Every structure is written in structure tokens, then in C-alpha cells.
């Protein structure tokens, strides 16, 4: 999601007086890149953490080590903890996180294309989007970023009483 769609998300954040930060694993920076494409992104985008290695999810984002040990890095609760952690670390109103398997091989017993996104809001509420994507690695990464940004857009529009298009 580039250009006008990302600009729309940023304008929604600005209208609400809110900020967002991202925690990325399989996307490796695509969320942050999408949100910083439009001019004026600094008015609402605080930053991000690319925690590709599992241990960094604990060290940088505060994901409980026992959760990672029990479930692995690809789990909806891990995505939620990453979203909450990046929100706390950056002092942003919203934290958006993704974790999953882009391939070529399974990870933690999860099939390629298994992806979880989570959004943590100002009151600590968590929204989830669980996905089963297909295609080559790059397609899975791009689709993950797009779906995660759509999750953020949908929540922001609902907060303003707007319809998603």
C-alpha cells in the first residue's frame, strides 16, 4: 500500500491527533516504508522495529520468552505482544505488528503463508487479522504489509465513523 492509500491512513491519524509505530518480522521494513512514502509522514509515524530474529522480539519488544518458547514466533499472541511492545517502546498511540512465514520453508511447524497481524490501540485494545496467503515469498511479504495497513485503516475509519471503501 503506497501513495494515496498510505496518505489516507496518515491523514486519518493526523485528524485523530494520533501516532503509529510498527513492529515487523517477515516484512522486513515494508510497513515502515509504506507509511513513510507520503510527504508529511512524520506528523503521525513514530518509527518501527524490525525484529526478524526471534530473540529480538523479547529483547526489543518485550514479547514474553515463555510465549515464544511455547508457541514459536508465528502466533497471534506474539503479534499482539509485538504490537503492544512497539506502542510502549515508541510512545505511539497505535502499534501495528506482523509475524509469519514467507517461505520458502515452514517455521515453528507453521506452513508458508501463515501470517498474523495485530494492532494495539490507545486503550490497549488489540485487533487481529489472521491470514493464510499463497504465492512466492515476495508476494506473501507484500500482501502481509497491505493487509496490516488495511487493518489499521479500518480501525481508524471506524473510530471516525467513516466507511471503508
DACORFEN-V618658 format. One record per helix or strand. SS is the DSSP state (alpha for helix, beta for strand). FROM is the first residue (numbers start at 1). TO is the last residue. If there is no record, write none. Layout:
{{SS;FROM;TO} {SS;FROM;TO}}
This chain:
{{alpha;4;16} {beta;20;24} {alpha;30;36} {alpha;41;43} {beta;45;50} {alpha;54;61} {alpha;65;71} {alpha;76;90} {beta;94;100} {beta;107;107} {beta;110;110} {beta;114;120} {beta;126;132} {alpha;137;160}}
